[in-house]
């Protein structure tokens, strides 16, 4: 099969665009080539800041094809005299065939006696070069989506004959099929066909700045392998994977192995066409600055990777797009910028340390949270009040935990008034914890709770700050983090600023996911009476605003509960659980998911494990219970009259259900363990498959006798209720 190569050369694009555009090039080309009957082989796509590339093999020409074109029903084809009707003649004329060449056949196999008129349209396949030029490349250029598109006075003269907005102006196009040019032309919008501004060819460009790139020279290529080799000679590595390997090799040669790259390697490989890594040093005078300050300056502001031994940052690695010959001068310039930034940081740190962080709490009255939500001083008071409610009202914190968490909540936002956080807002929370430790706060867990209270920001189990806290300290952190996030959610929902579509300017989805994760991963207690109810916490949080919200409290509570349930669903699904498993546990009762998210999490894990071990039994049981649920609807469980059990199958089911009823509280027979006993209980409940199947096979549920019918419905309802304490298994299997 012929080899196809397409390169779109553009003005430089942001690194963040390239991963998505690379995948779009592969996917869109594959779809268009398939739709055009060119049968593409597995397609590869690549990108650099200045080019988007796709290559693969396609058919040399389209296959010839035949298709049936259907017309009116055959009964309408002729009149009573046997002459062709106007409907038949009109169809033939429109189709360009003589009316006597029309055929008849059943259009639908389900209606074999209802024929329609049709004719066979034969289409001769076109050459691949023609198809690519007209029906693949132009639609591909139009189909690419960008975070931002620009109009650059260009148009395509294709079937749409319209403007061609693009992410950046297109400067050249390479389009080759087995070394021969596939013609594509982009025209000036004003002059139209009279003035082409980009015409495809076989010539690409090298690196824009490096001497070896010889950017002023056009480079003729004949194939994909030739294209890669010639660009490599001119300092362009087309494959992002190869660029990443080159970066890692250079880091290793510079003594930087197993480094924490803060996600910069992913950015770096898309940032330049010919990666060159250089290394700079941190002046000794700044090495006593908190590591977090050094990392923020280097990573967030300069996009450099911090390097050093242990927690001490002594140097940095940076990416350049310049010639290695100028390395010394480049590094000196980078070090000057870093030194200036760090000198500012050292000054801010020294000035902030002159005043205890606790003294800054009163300054929060001058920092506005949001118009309508008051100041950060008011927010800190609400957070502390919610912590008190967790301890005294809801009883989910011990007295010691409540006092510690209250102090942390009071201090959590104080660092917003510091010079350091004003200059480096990425450090909010972090600097509060650092200042509390440096100023000798007597409770280390208060400093840690303040430092981490903006977390968790990732939904992944085990991500930060999972390894920081344990036991009661984790619960203290969780209380402060939860108070912050729920207060934010209640406030913005109370103003009607609810996320819509992809718009979430206040980060409320992230806050909700963080709140969910606190309850799933950090609330360190398995005592039933101390398990936090998200539903009760929402009510308490909204009440904490004291009627100052614009919307009615009941509406805010309802909408916020719905939002948090959706985020809980999202977290479970993102952690790899099947959608039907998630829906099953969210459909459980006693308690529901918002009453006890932590127990819901345990139920989900147990359901997943048991289902994997006994897939066939569980799926069959789910089908049976779906049938039972459809029969009984929302009928609540009721007592079964054993005297009305006539059939052996219904007596067997009653015996099985009775045996599996949960023990009464205080009997000493409740399930326990890390998973709450759910896994062993689900295995026991799996034994219901046989009795349930026999019940449906042998027993007429909807008996004519109303007493028998009601009794059998009650029996089914009791069987369902056993599972409802863990999951609504009727939702399994779709």
C-alpha positions, 0 to 999 in steps of 0.5 A: 500500500502507498505511504502517505505523509502530511505535515502542517507547518505553523507558527509556534504553538503552546506546549499544552496544545500538542498532546491533544492535537497529536491525537486529533491528527491520528483520529481525524485522519483515520476517520476521514480516510475510512469514510473515503474508502482508503482503508488506512493501516494503523496511523501514527501522528507526531508534533512539535511546536511548529508542526503537526504530522500524520503518516500511514499507509492507504489504499492506492485507490478506492474500491469500486462499489455498488449500492441499492438506491431505494425509491417509492413502494412498488404498489405505487409504481404503476397505475391501473392501466399498467403505466408507470406512475409519476412517482416511478418516473420521477424517481428514475429521472432523479436517479438518472436511469431509464424507468424500465431499469428499476427493480423491485425487492423487499426493503425490510426482511421483516416485511417480505411482501412489501416490495419497493423500487430500487436501482443499483448505483455503481461507483468507480473508485477514484485514485487515492491522490485525488481523494486525499486532495479533495475529501481528506486533507481539507476536512482534516484542516477544518476538523482540528479543534484548538483551545483558541482559534484565530482568523488569519485571512485564509480560506479553502476553496472546497465544498464549503468554500469558507474561512479557515480559522486555525490555532496558528497561521499555516506557513507550509504543508508537506503532503506526499503519497509514495513521494508524489505531491498531493495538491492542497491549496490555501488561498488569501481570503480577500483575493480568493482563487487569484492568490494562493498563500500556501500550496502543498509540496515536498519541502519542509523546514528545519529548526528556526534558530539553531545554525544547523537548522538552516531555517532559510533553506527548504528541505526536500523529502521523499518519504516518512523515513527520509523526512525524519532523517533530514529533519534530525540533521536540521535539529528537529526531533519530530517524535515527542517520545524521542525528545523526552528520552533525549531530555532524560539522557541529558539529565542523567549525564548532568547527575540528575537521576530519579528526580522529582520533575513536578510534571515538567518533563511532560511539558518540556518534551512539547516545548521545543523541537531540539531539547537542550538541558542546562544546569545552574546553581543556587547561591549558598545564601538561599539554601536555608530558605524553606524548600517549598519556596525554592521549589515554587520559584523554580517550578512555578515561575521559571519552569525549572526542575529543582535538584539537590540532595535530600530536601536541600535544593542546590541547583536546577535543570532548565530547558533551552531552545538555543545552541549549546555554544551559548550555554555559559551565557544562557546559564548566567542569565538564568541564575541572575533571574533565579537569584533576584527571585530568591532574594525577594523570597528571602526578604519576604520570609524575614519580614513575615517571621517578625510577626507571629502568625496568630497575630495576623488572624485579625488582619483577615477582616481586610481580605475579601473572600467574595462579594456576598460571602464576607471576609476571610475573617468571617470564613475562619470563624465559620470554619471554626464553628463547623469544627465545633459542630463536628465535635459537640453537635455531631459527635464525630470528633473527640474533645482533643481532636476538636480543640486541635482542629479548631485552632488550626481552622482559626489559623488556616487562612492567616498566611494570606496576609503575609508578604510571601503568599501575596507574591507567591499565591501558590504557597497559601496554606504551605507558608502558614504551616511553615511559619507556625513550625518556625515560630514554635507553635506548641502543637505540631499537628496544628501546623501540619493541618494548616499546611495541608488544608487545601488538599487533597487536590487529587482524587487518587487514593494514596496521593498527597497528603496520604503519607503525612497523616495517620490516626487522630492527626489525619482526622484533625487534618480532615476536619479542617480541610472538610470545613474549608471545602464545605464552607466554600461550596455552601457559600457559592451555591448560596449565591447561585454560582453553581458550576455549569457545563465545563465552566467552574471558575471557583473550582467547586468540583475540585473542592467537592472531590476533595471533601469526598476524598477526606471522608473516604481516605482520611477520617480515621475511625470505624466507630459507628457513632463517630462516622461523619454523615455528609448530609448532616455536615451539609446542613450544618455548613449552610446553617453556619452562614446564619441566613446571610445567603441569597437563596433559601437554605433548603434549596442550597442544601438540596442542590449541594447534596445532589452535587456532592453525590455526583462528585462521589459517583465521579470519584468512584468511577475514576478509581476504576470501578465499573459504572454499574457497581457504582450505581448499585452501591449508590442505590443502597439504603440504611444508610445511603451514600451521603449519610455514610460515604466511608461505608459506601466506599467499603461496600463498593470495594467488597462488591467489586471483589465478590463479583470478580470471584463469582461473576456468573452467580452474581450476574444471574442473581442480579437479573433475578432481583431486577425481575423481583424489583420490577414486580414489587416496585417500592413496596416496603418489607412486611412480615411474611405469614408462614402459614400461607407458604404453600409451595416448596420453593417459597418455603425454601426461599423464606428459610434462606432469607430468614437464615440470612437476616442480619443479627440484632444490635448487641447480639455479638454476631455482627460482621466486622473487619476492615471492610465492615463485614460486607465481603463475607456478607455478600458471599453469604447472600450469593447463596440466594441464587438457587432459592430465588431461581426456583421461586420464580420457576415454580411459584406464581407470584401474582396469584389470584388469591390476594392473600397469597399474592401479598404474602409472596410480594412480602417475601420478595421484598424481604429478600431484596432488603437483604441486599439493599443494606449493601447494594441494589444488585438489580442495577448490575449488568446495566 
